[in-house]
Amino acid sequence: MKRFTALASATVLAGLMFTPVMAADMTVGFSQIGSESGWRAAETTLTKQQAEERGIDLKFADAQQKQENQIKALRSFIAQGVDAILVAPVVATGWDEVLEEAKDADIPVILLDRTVDSSKDLYMTAVTSDLVHEGKVAGEWLAKEVGDKDCNIVELQGTTGSSPAIDRKKGFEEGIAGHANLKIIRSQTGDFTRTKGKEVMESFLKAEDGGKNICALYAHNDDMAVGAIQAIKEAGLKPGTDIKVVSIDAVPDIFLAMENGEANATVELTPNMAGPAFDALAAYKKDGTMPPKWIQTESKLYTQADDPKAVYEEKKGLGY
Ligand code: AHR
């Protein structure tokens, strides 16, 4: 193996120094998934801003939700000889070959917001939240909220095969484990979009006595929750009261819903994944310092008690 590994081993010996420095004169390819959610839009905006502030030439490719487009984009970045690649992988599997190609070309790859099932040797680091923990926080919040009451839960999953869909499901199940009164009665993908969230929620409501049999909705992101809230209202029920709503991301619109009493809780996912990624690249470029394999971002729970109007005002201009 070439330069990448040689520098990597040298810096592992030197310890995990992590000095944020400018990474000017770098060309970085970014393969973004698409624009399925408000959170994704904010991540795109922030990545472009962060690149500009640091004088990085960012080559942006929108994969429109298709892994094959992401693989093509990565190959094109490799052919162009970029200094590094950022990729937000739409699904967790199927990355080995193209990651090997990047490694052979000595181009470090950083995963943003989602993980892959490839060997850790094939990428430099992953900047992500603890996706299992997010789901667990949501589940624990709901268990506490409903107490001893029987509660039938419907779940809107993210994109099938994506790491947040897999991990947020697992985490939520862990969060409600030991509470026999809480049961997931229906679970289906809403692909992280408002439209599908609404569509699938409509089918859940129809199948469950117009929603009378549903006590709570757990959505793997806020956008699906916002779509589902609309479906609940159209079914003549009160979201947030008749059906509790808990989701993940903390996008501005969910705070408006919380302010109106139509959503109950959300777990924040920062859209600034690029900042830590560019810091890691700058340090690597400067003296070969390797970042840890996982740069973990924070996950914070917000409820209606957290002044949702104020949080909405803070977040609304941030690119969501
Ligand atoms: O990978 C992060 C997830 O992808 C966000 O929670 C969701 O909104 C997005 O589509």
Residues whose N, C-alpha, C, O or C-beta is under 5 A from the ligand:
A	BS01	AHR	E36 S37 W39 R40 D113 R114 P164 F192 H220 N221 I248 D249
